[in-house]
């Protein structure tokens, strides 16, 4: 009996000792204010995107390569593609897009394999993007001009498949420069249009399956039409999202799913939160009067990750609807009136608490894709363990489907990562939801550490949270553990 009592006393003393050693740290960080929101534009794999072009043979800027009849011009008359890329990055520096849709034209190789020149031109283009910290949404294309499918699309199916085999290792070697791959290859501008040769011949599903096999396994593929995606195999479809190339803010038969009243459209909207969604408006010179409020609601409702900054913005010196949206003020009230998600209060304010002007353009630019805020965090140190709890809200239109991981990290005195663990599966960080995640880490030693959140894409580029936090080497720094 005495021995049992003695053992119990020892256990109680040990428990009391353990409790005495337990330390609790709470980290509260102010939401990022509206006048500081610009720094979020540098987050990778989301947002407004550029549009760029490359011919694989001559490395020229594609629109310069064709005359009004769709025939090739003398390449001497065309500008070089890489200087054009750099000029566009400089021109759009105020908007700071981190993704560019890139048309890689195979037109010069319809009757032959890619040569080393074509491979070298792709690698050179990727390298410039790597240096500029721009990632690409790639589309490989044979046909440039509208209505030229049967004039320009003369490649055989065997040759197309051979091109894909040649392209596959190039994409693997440059995975860090790729955000996603648009299906391409078929029809004018690679839009897999219904009047294209390969759709009429019933080969589109086979081609989509081959495209999915061509790209790295962690890369999404997008296609233009819902009926096209259904032709791919079930396995391929799990990696295929959409690029809607006719977003006008109301129902239009040229949209990805056609008329909004259709069963096809209902299926499309139900799937949108689970797959990658991106797209563009038509050219302003071709369609002058979209509903820009309707466009914003479409992007939010269908969970768009990216959207073109090149269409209906500034075209040949004319500011179209997306540009005009810069002068349309958004408030909590008019966003709610239009059925749009209302951001956190600080987004409407300067750091000093005064109201600041936020435009409909700002709203679209800031909330495309993911926009994640840390609401609160707690760390409990107990022995050689640290138990972490994170409360977060995703104010963006979409889950961070293109990102690679979000990790809790411990940084040592030199800023090196001493311990790390995934916080959550990124597809679970859904838009408009507040979530709590729990994770624990082993303490490497008894020294002091800083706690951080490392949220990265495939290239290892870190993304900021929507908080007023120190951001060092891609890590959002919450504070010290000691």
C-alpha positions in Angstrom: 0.0 0.0 0.0 2.8 2.4 1.0 4.6 1.5 -2.2 1.5 2.3 -4.3 1.1 5.6 -2.5 4.7 6.5 -3.1 4.5 5.6 -6.8 1.4 7.8 -7.1 3.2 10.7 -5.4 6.0 10.4 -7.9 3.6 10.4 -10.8 1.8 13.5 -9.5 5.2 15.2 -9.0 6.2 14.4 -12.6 2.9 15.6 -13.9 3.1 18.8 -12.0 6.7 19.2 -13.3 5.5 18.7 -16.9 2.7 21.2 -16.5 5.2 23.7 -15.0 7.4 23.3 -18.1 4.5 23.8 -20.5 4.6 27.2 -22.3 1.8 28.7 -24.3 2.4 31.3 -27.0 -0.4 33.2 -28.9 0.3 35.0 -32.1 -2.0 37.7 -33.3 -1.2 39.6 -36.5 -3.1 42.5 -37.9 -4.8 41.9 -41.3 -3.0 43.5 -44.2 -4.4 47.0 -44.9 -5.6 48.2 -48.3 -2.7 50.6 -48.8 -0.3 47.6 -48.3 -2.2 45.1 -50.3 0.0 45.5 -53.4 2.7 43.2 -51.9 0.2 40.4 -52.3 0.4 40.8 -56.1 3.8 39.1 -56.0 2.3 35.8 -54.8 2.8 33.1 -57.5 0.4 31.0 -59.6 -2.6 33.3 -59.3 -4.1 36.6 -60.4 -4.2 38.6 -63.6 -2.0 37.1 -66.4 -0.2 38.4 -69.5 -0.3 37.0 -73.0 2.9 36.2 -74.9 3.9 34.4 -78.1 6.8 32.3 -79.5 7.3 30.6 -82.8 9.5 27.6 -82.1 11.5 27.7 -85.3 12.4 31.4 -85.8 11.8 32.5 -82.2 9.7 35.4 -83.4 6.6 37.2 -82.0 3.8 35.2 -83.5 1.3 37.9 -84.6 4.0 39.4 -86.8 4.5 36.1 -88.6 1.2 36.1 -90.6 -0.4 38.4 -93.1 -4.1 39.1 -93.3 -4.8 35.9 -95.3 -3.1 33.7 -92.7 0.0 33.0 -94.7 3.5 33.3 -93.3 5.3 36.5 -93.8 9.1 37.0 -94.2 10.5 36.4 -90.6 12.7 39.4 -91.1 9.6 41.6 -90.8 8.7 40.0 -87.4 10.0 41.1 -84.0 11.9 38.7 -81.8 9.8 37.0 -79.1 12.1 37.4 -76.1 12.5 41.2 -76.4 8.7 41.4 -76.8 8.3 39.4 -73.6 10.6 41.7 -71.7 8.8 44.8 -73.1 5.5 43.4 -72.0 6.7 42.6 -68.5 8.0 46.2 -68.2 4.8 47.7 -69.7 2.6 45.8 -67.1 5.0 46.3 -64.2 2.4 48.5 -62.3 0.0 45.5 -62.4 2.8 43.0 -61.6 1.3 39.9 -63.2 3.2 36.7 -62.2 1.8 34.4 -64.8 1.8 34.8 -68.6 -0.3 32.7 -71.0 2.3 31.7 -73.7 1.4 30.5 -77.1 4.2 28.3 -78.5 3.5 27.9 -82.2 4.5 24.7 -84.0 3.3 25.9 -87.4 6.8 25.7 -88.9 7.0 22.0 -87.9 3.8 20.5 -89.2 5.5 18.1 -91.5 8.6 17.3 -89.4 10.0 16.6 -86.0 11.2 19.5 -83.8 14.8 20.2 -84.3 17.4 21.3 -81.8 16.6 24.9 -82.7 13.0 24.5 -81.6 14.2 22.9 -78.3 16.8 25.5 -77.7 14.2 28.3 -78.3 11.9 26.8 -75.8 14.6 26.5 -73.2 15.8 30.0 -73.8 12.3 31.4 -73.3 11.9 29.4 -70.1 15.2 30.7 -68.8 14.2 34.3 -69.3 10.9 33.6 -67.5 12.9 32.0 -64.7 15.1 35.1 -64.4 12.0 37.4 -64.5 10.1 35.3 -61.9 7.3 34.7 -64.3 5.6 31.4 -64.8 3.8 30.3 -67.9 0.4 28.9 -68.8 1.5 27.1 -72.0 -0.5 26.4 -75.1 1.0 24.6 -78.1 -0.6 25.6 -81.4 -0.5 24.9 -85.1 -3.2 27.2 -86.4 -3.1 31.0 -86.0 -5.8 32.7 -88.0 -9.6 32.2 -87.6 -11.2 30.1 -90.2 -7.9 28.6 -91.3 -8.2 25.1 -89.8 -8.1 23.2 -93.1 -5.5 25.5 -94.6 -3.0 25.5 -91.8 -3.8 22.4 -89.8 -2.1 19.9 -92.0 -0.2 18.0 -89.3 -0.8 14.3 -89.1 -1.9 12.7 -85.9 1.3 10.7 -85.8 3.4 13.8 -86.2 1.4 15.6 -83.5 2.0 12.7 -81.1 5.7 12.7 -81.9 5.8 16.5 -81.1 4.3 15.7 -77.7 6.9 13.1 -77.1 9.6 15.7 -77.9 8.0 18.4 -75.7 7.5 16.2 -72.7 11.2 16.2 -71.4 11.4 19.9 -72.1 8.4 20.5 -69.8 9.8 18.2 -67.1 13.2 20.0 -67.2 11.4 23.4 -66.8 8.6 22.4 -64.4 9.5 25.4 -62.2 8.5 27.8 -64.9 5.0 26.2 -65.6 1.8 27.1 -63.8 -0.5 25.0 -66.0 -0.8 23.8 -69.6 -3.8 24.6 -71.8 -4.8 21.7 -74.0 -4.0 23.4 -77.4 -2.8 21.6 -80.5 -6.3 21.4 -82.0 -8.0 24.1 -84.1 -7.5 27.8 -84.5 -5.4 29.3 -81.7 -5.4 25.8 -80.1 -8.9 26.3 -78.7 -10.1 22.7 -79.6 -13.0 24.3 -81.5 -15.9 22.1 -82.7 -15.1 22.9 -86.3 -11.5 21.7 -86.0 -10.3 18.8 -88.1 -9.5 16.5 -85.2 -12.8 17.0 -83.5 -14.7 16.2 -86.7 -12.6 13.1 -87.0 -13.4 12.0 -83.5 -9.8 12.2 -82.2 -10.1 14.9 -79.6 -10.4 12.6 -76.6 -7.2 10.7 -77.7 -5.4 14.0 -78.1 -6.5 15.3 -74.7 -5.3 12.1 -73.0 -1.9 12.5 -74.8 -1.6 16.1 -73.6 -2.2 15.0 -70.0 0.5 12.4 -70.4 2.8 15.0 -71.9 2.8 17.4 -68.9 4.4 16.7 -65.4 2.0 14.7 -63.2 1.5 17.6 -60.8 0.5 20.1 -63.5 -3.1 20.9 -64.4 -4.4 20.9 -68.0 -7.2 23.2 -69.0 -9.5 22.9 -72.0 -11.9 25.3 -73.7 -15.2 23.5 -73.7 -17.1 21.2 -71.4 -18.1 18.8 -74.2 -14.4 18.5 -75.1 -13.3 17.5 -71.6 -15.9 14.8 -71.6 -14.2 13.1 -74.5 -11.0 12.5 -72.4 -10.7 9.3 -70.4 -11.9 9.3 -66.8 -8.4 9.2 -65.5 -7.3 12.2 -67.6 -10.4 14.2 -66.7 -9.3 14.2 -63.0 -6.4 16.6 -64.1 -8.4 18.7 -66.6 -9.9 22.1 -65.7 -11.2 24.9 -68.0 -10.1 28.1 -69.7 -13.2 30.1 -70.6 -12.1 32.3 -73.4 -15.4 34.3 -73.7 -16.2 35.7 -70.3 -18.6 38.7 -70.8 -20.6 38.7 -67.5 -23.8 37.2 -68.9 -24.9 34.1 -70.7 -23.3 33.7 -74.1 -23.2 30.7 -76.4 -19.5 31.1 -76.9 -18.8 30.6 -73.3 -17.2 27.4 -72.1 -20.5 25.7 -71.1 -22.7 27.7 -73.5 -26.0 29.2 -72.3 -26.3 29.5 -68.5 -29.8 28.0 -68.5 -28.5 24.6 -69.7 -27.9 21.4 -67.7 -24.3 21.6 -69.1 -23.8 24.9 -67.4 -25.1 23.6 -64.1 -22.7 20.7 -64.2 -19.9 23.1 -65.1 -20.6 25.3 -62.1 -20.8 22.4 -59.7 -17.3 21.2 -60.9 -15.7 24.6 -60.8 -14.6 24.6 -57.2 -12.7 21.3 -57.7 -10.7 21.9 -60.8 -8.5 24.7 -62.1 -10.6 27.6 -63.6 -9.1 30.4 -65.7 -9.8 32.4 -68.8 -10.2 35.7 -70.6 -12.7 38.2 -72.0 -13.0 38.7 -75.8 -11.0 41.5 -77.4 -12.4 44.9 -76.7 -12.4 45.8 -80.4 -14.6 42.8 -81.1 -17.0 42.9 -78.1 -17.3 46.3 -76.6 -20.0 46.0 -73.9 -19.5 43.2 -71.4 -21.1 43.5 -67.9 -18.0 44.2 -65.8 -19.9 43.6 -62.5 -21.2 40.4 -64.0 -17.6 39.4 -65.0 -16.5 39.9 -61.4 -19.4 37.7 -60.1 -18.6 35.0 -62.7 -15.0 34.9 -61.6 -16.0 34.6 -58.0 -18.8 32.2 -58.4 -16.8 29.8 -60.7 -13.7 30.0 -58.5 -11.2 31.5 -61.1 -7.5 31.3 -60.2 -6.3 33.5 -63.1 -7.7 35.9 -65.7 -6.3 37.7 -68.7 -5.0 41.3 -68.2 -4.4 41.5 -71.9 -8.1 41.4 -73.1 -10.5 44.3 -72.6 -7.9 46.2 -70.6 -5.6 48.4 -72.7 -5.8 47.7 -76.4 -4.0 49.9 -78.9 -4.3 52.9 -76.6 -8.0 52.4 -75.7 -9.1 51.5 -72.2 -11.9 48.9 -72.2 -14.1 47.6 -69.5 -11.4 46.0 -67.3 -9.4 49.2 -67.4 -12.5 51.3 -66.8 -13.2 49.2 -63.7 -10.3 51.0 -62.1 -12.6 54.0 -61.6 -15.5 52.0 -60.2 -15.4 52.2 -56.4 -16.3 49.0 -54.4 -17.8 49.2 -51.0 -19.0 46.5 -48.6 -22.5 47.5 -49.5 -22.3 47.4 -53.4 -20.3 44.2 -53.3 -23.1 42.6 -51.3 -25.7 44.0 -53.6 -24.1 42.3 -56.5 -23.8 39.0 -54.7 -20.0 39.2 -54.4 -18.0 38.0 -51.4 -17.1 40.9 -49.1 -13.5 41.0 -48.0 -12.2 41.8 -44.5 -12.6 45.3 -43.2 -8.8 46.2 -43.3 -8.8 45.8 -47.1 -11.0 48.9 -47.4 -8.7 50.9 -45.1 -5.3 52.5 -44.9 -2.9 51.4 -42.2 -3.9 54.4 -40.1 -7.5 53.2 -40.1 -8.9 55.8 -42.5 -10.9 54.6 -45.5 -9.1 54.2 -48.9 -10.5 54.0 -52.4 -10.8 50.4 -53.6 -11.8 49.8 -57.2 -13.6 46.9 -58.9 -10.3 46.3 -60.7 -8.5 46.1 -57.3 -11.1 43.6 -56.2 -10.7 41.3 -59.2 -6.9 41.6 -59.1 -6.5 40.9 -55.4 -9.0 38.1 -55.0 -8.5 35.9 -58.1 -7.2 32.6 -56.8 -6.1 32.3 -53.2 -6.0 35.1 -50.7 -5.3 33.6 -47.3 -5.3 35.4 -43.9 -4.1 34.0 -40.6 -6.8 34.8 -38.0 -4.9 33.5 -35.0 -2.2 31.0 -34.1 -1.2 29.3 -30.9 1.9 27.2 -30.0 2.1 25.0 -26.9 5.7 23.9 -25.9 5.7 20.7 -23.9 8.9 18.8 -23.4 10.4 18.2 -26.8 7.2 18.9 -28.7 5.4 22.0 -30.0 1.7 21.7 -30.6 0.4 24.3 -33.1 -3.1 25.5 -33.9 -3.8 27.8 -36.9 -7.1 29.6 -37.7 -7.2 30.8 -41.3 -9.7 32.3 -43.8 -9.4 32.1 -47.6 -10.9 35.3 -48.9 -9.8 34.4 -52.5 -12.1 33.1 -55.3 -10.4 29.7 -55.3 -8.5 27.1 -53.4 -4.7 27.3 -53.9 -4.8 24.4 -56.4 -1.5 25.4 -58.2 0.6 25.7 -55.0 2.7 22.9 -53.7 2.6 23.1 -49.9 1.8 25.1 -46.8 4.1 24.2 -43.9 4.7 25.2 -40.3 8.4 25.8 -39.9 10.9 26.5 -37.1 13.8 28.7 -38.0 17.0 28.6 -36.1 19.2 31.6 -35.2 20.7 31.7 -38.7 17.3 31.6 -40.3 17.6 28.0 -41.5 14.6 25.7 -41.3 15.2 23.4 -38.4 11.8 21.6 -38.5 8.9 21.6 -40.8 5.5 19.9 -41.3 2.6 20.3 -43.7 -0.3 22.2 -42.2 -3.1 21.1 -44.5 -3.9 19.6 -47.9 -4.2 22.7 -50.1 -7.4 21.6 -51.9 -9.1 21.8 -48.5 -8.4 25.5 -48.1 -11.6 26.4 -49.9 -12.7 30.0 -50.7 -14.9 31.9 -48.3 -14.2 29.4 -45.5 -12.6 29.8 -42.1 -10.7 26.8 -41.0 -8.7 25.5 -38.1 -5.6 23.3 -38.6 -3.6 21.5 -35.9 -0.1 20.1 -36.3 2.8 19.2 -34.0 6.5 19.4 -34.5 9.5 17.9 -32.7 11.8 20.4 -31.2 15.3 19.7 -32.6 17.0 21.1 -29.4 16.5 23.4 -26.4 17.5 26.6 -28.3 15.0 29.4 -29.2 13.3 29.3 -32.6 11.1 31.5 -34.7 7.8 30.1 -35.8 6.8 30.7 -39.5 4.5 29.6 -42.3 6.1 28.6 -45.6 3.5 28.6 -48.4 5.2 27.7 -51.7 4.7 26.7 -55.3 6.5 24.1 -57.3 9.4 26.4 -58.0 9.9 27.0 -54.2 8.6 30.6 -54.4 7.0 31.7 -51.2 3.6 33.4 -50.9 2.5 36.0 -48.4 -0.4 35.7 -46.1 -2.8 38.7 -45.9 -1.3 39.8 -42.6 1.1 42.5 -41.4 3.9 40.0 -40.9 7.7 40.0 -41.5 8.4 38.0 -44.7 11.9 36.5 -44.9 13.1 34.2 -47.6 9.5 33.3 -48.5 8.5 32.6 -44.8 5.7 34.4 -43.0 7.3 35.0 -39.6 4.8 34.7 -36.7 7.2 35.2 -33.7 9.6 33.6 -31.3 9.4 30.5 -29.2 11.7 30.4 -26.2 
